[in-house]
Amino acid sequence: MRAEFIIAACLLLWACSSSQMELAPVTPRTLANPGPVVARVGEQDIRQAEVGPLAAAALELRQQIGLTEPPGPIPWSRQVELAVEISALAAAAESRSLAADPAVVGERQGLLTRLYLDRLMEGIELIPLDPERLRRIYEREMNSYRQTRESDLFEPDYTALATIRVGLFPDFQLRDDVEPVCPSEQARRLAGEIRAAIGDENMDIDDFCALGRRFMSGHPTVRLDVPAPLAMVESWGDERTRELYKLLRDLAPGQASQPQYTPAGATIVLRGGTRPGKGTSLDSVRDELEQLARIEIQRELLGRHLQQLKERHRSVSWPDRLWSEAGSGVGRVGRSGG
């Protein structure tokens, strides 16, 4: 348990130096009439006259780490609790006798944990952030959405579309063993007719589909498709999906592409409306990414520091307890800006 008390001593020295207050219990020798013993922490007696100064010191320390008390006068019973709390902290810094006292060990551990985290994370906002770290976190959020459809920061734009395809065969596949149903030159001419019928005016998807069905009725290799809206992320999907993305990116809503020719036939794409997403560029969520980056840095620093404590003191009890109690604290410190 040696590591626990080395940590506590450092914490106590830091708290005293940063607040210019004396945390050591006031002893009977410094008070003319200390009064009766009202509490005991380990081997340390707390007398009636010591409660007020000790409680005041505990309140000041609690305020520094965000643990506030309700407004108004503090009842005597609560003052005694605060005096016990601060005495426990002081005792932990100078004596290992408190380690076996179950009456105060829980309160002491919670207070020490918060003090330790505040000290460890002091100045975290001043650490420069590597742009590569921000990019990596942004890509992680994108991948999270892609895999689970859930992300606090990212959701892509989704664009509606429809396609009319003219194939050499009805299934739009190439075959070498039979003659095509619609030879290549005929498919090109038919695709040109369809594109001319669409015209240059904007068209909604319903009208586009009606035109496609009209051509389908007399041509067995014409196919109309209305796929699900496309996520506007170029790196997602297979090769055909990426080609669709490039086409849609360059089209205005309601605009149709020119026929796109392949060995299997021709495709005309109509771009429909777009449902806006969120966080579709790194700069648009830079502040949120920086918060996540600082939380990540905090966890890395804390993990390394705790590992060093384990190796240095050959102890696992204090770091393990601190890590379990610090789980929510790390996130709280990072998201509130330190």
Buried (B, 14 or more C-beta within 10 A) or exposed (E): EEBBBBBBEBBBEBBBEEBEEEBBBBEBEEBEEBEEEBBBBBEBBBBBBBBBBBBBBBBBBBEBBEEEEEEEEBEEEEBBBBBBBBBBBBBBBBBBEBBEBEEBBEBBBEBBBBBBBBBBBEEBEEEEBEEEBBEEBBEBBBEBBBEEEEBEBBBBBBBBBBBBBBBBBEEBEEEEEEEBBBEBEBBBBBBBEBBEEBEEEEBBBEBBBEBBEBBBEEBEBBBBEBEEBBBBBEEBBEEEBBBBBEBBEEBEBBBBBEBBBEEBBBBBBBBBEBEEBBBBEBEEBBEBBBBBBBBBBBBEBBEEBBEEBBEEBEBEEBBEBBBEBBEEBBBBBBEEEB
